[in-house]
Amino acid sequence: MLIPTPQRSRLVPTLLVIGALFFIVREPAKAADMASNFMNGFLNVAGALATFIAHLS
């Protein structure tokens, strides 16, 4: 039995998830460092946006 091919709209996200899981399994320390850096950057952007919105009024 063949595995059905994902629809075109789900192909890229599926490949990204598979790549991320492969990276997490092969390099867990680097993956954790990247996740931490991503969260720090996301929180910095959210803080900057909140500050900008607070100074609009």
C-alpha positions as protocol buffer text, in pm:
chain_id: "A"
residue {
  index: 1
  type: MET
  ca { x: 0 y: 0 z: 0 }
}
residue {
  index: 2
  type: LEU
  ca { x: 142 y: 334 z: -107 }
}
residue {
  index: 3
  type: ILE
  ca { x: 139 y: 641 z: 115 }
}
residue {
  index: 4
  type: PRO
  ca { x: -84 y: 906 z: -43 }
}
residue {
  index: 5
  type: THR
  ca { x: 94 y: 1219 z: -158 }
}
residue {
  index: 6
  type: PRO
  ca { x: 0 y: 1524 z: 52 }
}
residue {
  index: 7
  type: GLN
  ca { x: -199 y: 1792 z: -121 }
}
residue {
  index: 8
  type: ARG
  ca { x: 7 y: 2070 z: -274 }
}
residue {
  index: 9
  type: SER
  ca { x: -100 y: 2319 z: -8 }
}
residue {
  index: 10
  type: ARG
  ca { x: 32 y: 2090 z: 268 }
}
residue {
  index: 11
  type: LEU
  ca { x: 352 y: 1972 z: 99 }
}
residue {
  index: 12
  type: VAL
  ca { x: 584 y: 2254 z: 210 }
}
residue {
  index: 13
  type: PRO
  ca { x: 469 y: 2258 z: 576 }
}
residue {
  index: 14
  type: THR
  ca { x: 501 y: 1879 z: 586 }
}
residue {
  index: 15
  type: LEU
  ca { x: 857 y: 1896 z: 453 }
}
residue {
  index: 16
  type: LEU
  ca { x: 945 y: 2170 z: 704 }
}
residue {
  index: 17
  type: VAL
  ca { x: 812 y: 1963 z: 995 }
}
residue {
  index: 18
  type: ILE
  ca { x: 1004 y: 1656 z: 879 }
}
residue {
  index: 19
  type: GLY
  ca { x: 1320 y: 1864 z: 846 }
}
residue {
  index: 20
  type: ALA
  ca { x: 1270 y: 2018 z: 1191 }
}
residue {
  index: 21
  type: LEU
  ca { x: 1217 y: 1676 z: 1351 }
}
residue {
  index: 22
  type: PHE
  ca { x: 1528 y: 1542 z: 1178 }
}
residue {
  index: 23
  type: PHE
  ca { x: 1729 y: 1841 z: 1305 }
}
residue {
  index: 24
  type: ILE
  ca { x: 1593 y: 1801 z: 1661 }
}
residue {
  index: 25
  type: VAL
  ca { x: 1688 y: 1433 z: 1668 }
}
residue {
  index: 26
  type: ARG
  ca { x: 2034 y: 1484 z: 1516 }
}
residue {
  index: 27
  type: GLU
  ca { x: 2134 y: 1805 z: 1700 }
}
residue {
  index: 28
  type: PRO
  ca { x: 1921 y: 1851 z: 2014 }
}
residue {
  index: 29
  type: ALA
  ca { x: 2153 y: 2109 z: 2175 }
}
residue {
  index: 30
  type: LYS
  ca { x: 2158 y: 2327 z: 1863 }
}
residue {
  index: 31
  type: ALA
  ca { x: 1782 y: 2289 z: 1824 }
}
residue {
  index: 32
  type: ALA
  ca { x: 1724 y: 2398 z: 2184 }
}
residue {
  index: 33
  type: ASP
  ca { x: 1958 y: 2695 z: 2135 }
}
residue {
  index: 34
  type: MET
  ca { x: 1775 y: 2797 z: 1818 }
}
residue {
  index: 35
  type: ALA
  ca { x: 1436 y: 2766 z: 1990 }
}
residue {
  index: 36
  type: SER
  ca { x: 1560 y: 2979 z: 2279 }
}
residue {
  index: 37
  type: ASN
  ca { x: 1695 y: 3244 z: 2041 }
}
residue {
  index: 38
  type: PHE
  ca { x: 1369 y: 3242 z: 1848 }
}
residue {
  index: 39
  type: MET
  ca { x: 1165 y: 3294 z: 2165 }
}
residue {
  index: 40
  type: ASN
  ca { x: 1395 y: 3575 z: 2281 }
}
residue {
  index: 41
  type: GLY
  ca { x: 1361 y: 3747 z: 1944 }
}
residue {
  index: 42
  type: PHE
  ca { x: 985 y: 3698 z: 1943 }
}
residue {
  index: 43
  type: LEU
  ca { x: 954 y: 3847 z: 2292 }
}
residue {
  index: 44
  type: ASN
  ca { x: 1173 y: 4143 z: 2191 }
}
residue {
  index: 45
  type: VAL
  ca { x: 953 y: 4213 z: 1889 }
}
residue {
  index: 46
  type: ALA
  ca { x: 637 y: 4178 z: 2101 }
}
residue {
  index: 47
  type: GLY
  ca { x: 782 y: 4416 z: 2361 }
}
residue {
  index: 48
  type: ALA
  ca { x: 877 y: 4670 z: 2096 }
}
residue {
  index: 49
  type: LEU
  ca { x: 531 y: 4649 z: 1943 }
}
residue {
  index: 50
  type: ALA
  ca { x: 366 y: 4694 z: 2284 }
}
residue {
  index: 51
  type: THR
  ca { x: 587 y: 4997 z: 2355 }
}
residue {
  index: 52
  type: PHE
  ca { x: 503 y: 5146 z: 2016 }
}
residue {
  index: 53
  type: ILE
  ca { x: 129 y: 5098 z: 2069 }
}
residue {
  index: 54
  type: ALA
  ca { x: 151 y: 5242 z: 2423 }
}
residue {
  index: 55
  type: HIS
  ca { x: 313 y: 5560 z: 2289 }
}
residue {
  index: 56
  type: LEU
  ca { x: 53 y: 5615 z: 2015 }
}
residue {
  index: 57
  type: SER
  ca { x: -203 y: 5773 z: 2248 }
}
